[in-house]
Amino acid sequence: MTNWQERISVDPQVCHGRACIRGTRVMVSVVLDNLAAGVPREEILRSYPSLRPEDIEASLSYAAELARERSVPLPFEVAA
């Protein structure tokens, strides 16, 4: 997905300003948490009927954008 901004929005009045799928109260983090837990996309779509397959793709694209722009401190790996 090249333009995730069309499907994801941030509104201080919705979900405490967290990134959500536009027009819903489904937070992007919920979609990503489900994917990370191995929940199949079809099950996510059944659990959140307001979502479309494009919303899942947009969530992944959004996460990729964040990963390019930010880093999370990780412990150094020690060679064995």
matplotlib code that plots the C-alpha trace (Angstrom):
import matplotlib.pyplot as plt

x = [0.0, 1.5, -0.8, -1.7, -2.7, -6.0, -7.0, -5.5, -6.3, -5.4, -8.1, -7.6, -11.3, -11.1, -9.3, -7.2, -5.6, -4.2, -3.9, -7.2, -8.6, -10.4, -14.1, -13.8, -12.6, -10.4, -6.8, -4.0, -2.2, -5.1, -4.7, -1.0, -1.2, -3.5, -1.2, 1.8, -0.1, -0.7, -4.4, -5.3, -6.5, -9.8, -10.4, -9.5, -11.9, -14.7, -13.9, -14.0, -16.7, -16.0, -12.5, -11.6, -8.6, -7.0, -7.1, -4.9, -2.4, -2.5, -1.8, 1.3, 2.5, 2.0, 4.1, 6.8, 6.9, 7.2, 10.0, 11.9, 11.5, 11.9, 13.9, 13.2, 16.1, 17.1, 19.7, 23.0, 23.4, 26.5, 28.3, 28.7]
y = [0.0, 3.3, 5.8, 4.5, 8.1, 7.6, 4.8, 5.9, 8.9, 10.5, 12.5, 13.7, 13.1, 9.4, 6.7, 9.3, 10.4, 7.0, 6.1, 4.4, 3.1, 6.1, 6.2, 3.6, 3.3, 0.4, 1.3, 0.4, -1.1, -3.6, -4.7, -5.0, -6.9, -9.4, -9.9, -10.3, -12.9, -14.9, -14.2, -14.8, -11.7, -13.3, -13.7, -10.1, -8.9, -11.1, -9.7, -6.1, -6.0, -2.3, -3.2, -3.9, -5.8, -2.5, -1.4, -4.3, -3.4, 0.3, -0.7, -2.7, 0.2, 2.6, 0.3, 0.1, 3.9, 4.2, 1.6, 3.7, 6.9, 5.6, 3.0, 1.1, 0.6, -3.1, -4.9, -5.6, -9.1, -10.8, -13.2, -16.7]
z = [0.0, -1.0, 0.7, 4.1, 5.1, 3.3, 5.6, 9.0, 11.0, 14.4, 16.2, 19.8, 20.3, 19.2, 21.2, 23.1, 19.9, 18.9, 15.3, 14.2, 11.0, 9.5, 10.3, 13.1, 16.6, 15.7, 16.7, 14.4, 17.3, 17.8, 14.1, 14.5, 17.8, 16.2, 13.2, 15.6, 17.5, 14.4, 14.0, 10.4, 8.4, 7.8, 11.5, 12.1, 9.5, 11.1, 14.5, 13.3, 10.6, 9.9, 8.6, 5.0, 3.8, 2.7, 6.4, 7.4, 4.6, 5.6, 9.2, 8.1, 5.9, 8.9, 11.1, 8.4, 8.3, 12.0, 12.0, 9.5, 11.5, 15.1, 16.9, 20.1, 22.4, 22.3, 24.5, 22.8, 21.6, 23.0, 20.7, 22.1]

ax = plt.figure().add_subplot(projection="3d")
ax.plot(x, y, z, "-o")
ax.set_aspect("equal")
plt.show()
